[in-house]
């Protein structure tokens, strides 16, 4: 079985930090940067939905309502998706505390 080191990856000893300016992963992104990137992406995706609904219906109110509903529904689906994947052990690398147990 390949270890992280054999795959060219390094395991973080801190596994993230509560400090917003602390790098979260090996990409160098801070938690704040990741949050801002997520907000920007979600905004662009919702604007795309609004534009598409408007293009097909020519009703701005309907387009904005669908866009608002889309944010709530996709947020809930994403949460359920993430929590479901947390229940699946396949593909997970044991953390240092799990490896010693």
C-alpha positions in Angstrom: 0.0 0.0 0.0 1.3 3.5 -0.9 2.1 5.9 1.8 1.6 9.6 1.5 5.4 10.0 1.2 5.5 7.4 -1.6 2.9 9.4 -3.5 5.0 12.6 -3.2 2.7 14.1 -0.6 3.6 15.3 2.9 1.2 14.9 5.9 0.6 18.1 7.8 1.5 17.8 11.4 -1.0 20.6 12.4 -4.0 19.5 10.2 -5.2 23.1 10.0 -5.3 25.8 12.5 -7.9 28.0 14.2 -6.0 31.0 13.2 -7.4 32.5 10.0 -4.0 33.4 8.6 -2.5 29.9 9.1 -2.1 27.9 5.8 -4.7 25.2 5.8 -3.1 22.8 3.3 0.0 22.3 1.1 -1.4 24.8 -1.5 -0.7 27.6 0.9 -4.3 28.7 1.1 -5.4 30.2 4.4 -8.9 29.5 5.8 -9.9 33.1 4.9 -8.7 32.7 1.3 -10.7 29.4 1.0 -13.8 31.1 2.4 -13.5 34.0 0.0 -12.9 31.7 -2.9 -16.0 29.7 -1.9 -18.2 32.8 -1.7 -16.9 34.1 -5.0 -17.6 30.7 -6.7 -21.0 30.4 -5.2 -21.9 34.0 -6.3 -20.7 33.3 -9.9 -22.7 30.0 -10.0 -25.8 31.6 -8.7 -25.5 34.5 -11.2 -25.2 31.9 -14.0 -28.4 30.3 -12.8 -30.2 33.7 -12.7 -29.0 34.6 -16.1 -30.1 31.3 -17.6 -33.6 31.5 -16.0 -33.9 35.0 -17.2 -32.8 34.1 -20.7 -35.4 31.4 -21.0 -38.3 33.2 -19.2 -37.5 37.0 -19.5 -38.8 37.3 -16.0 -36.3 38.9 -13.6 -38.3 38.2 -10.5 -38.6 34.5 -11.3 -34.9 34.3 -12.1 -33.9 35.9 -8.8 -36.3 33.6 -6.9 -34.8 30.5 -8.6 -31.3 31.8 -7.8 -32.1 32.3 -4.2 -33.7 28.9 -3.9 -30.8 27.3 -5.7 -28.4 28.7 -3.1 -30.3 27.1 -0.2 -30.9 23.8 -1.9 -27.4 23.3 -3.1 -26.0 24.3 0.3 -28.2 21.7 2.0 -27.3 19.0 -0.6 -23.6 19.8 -0.3 -23.8 19.4 3.5 -25.6 16.1 3.2 -23.1 15.0 0.5 -20.1 15.8 2.7 -21.6 14.2 5.8 -22.4 11.0 3.8 -18.8 10.8 2.5 -17.5 11.1 6.1 -19.3 7.8 6.8 -17.4 6.0 4.0 -13.9 4.8 5.0 -12.8 4.0 1.4 -10.0 6.3 0.2 -9.2 7.8 3.6 -5.7 8.1 4.9 -5.5 7.4 8.6 -4.5 10.3 10.7 -1.5 10.1 13.1 -3.9 9.5 16.1 -5.8 6.8 14.2 -2.6 5.0 13.2 -1.4 4.7 16.8 -4.7 3.3 18.1 
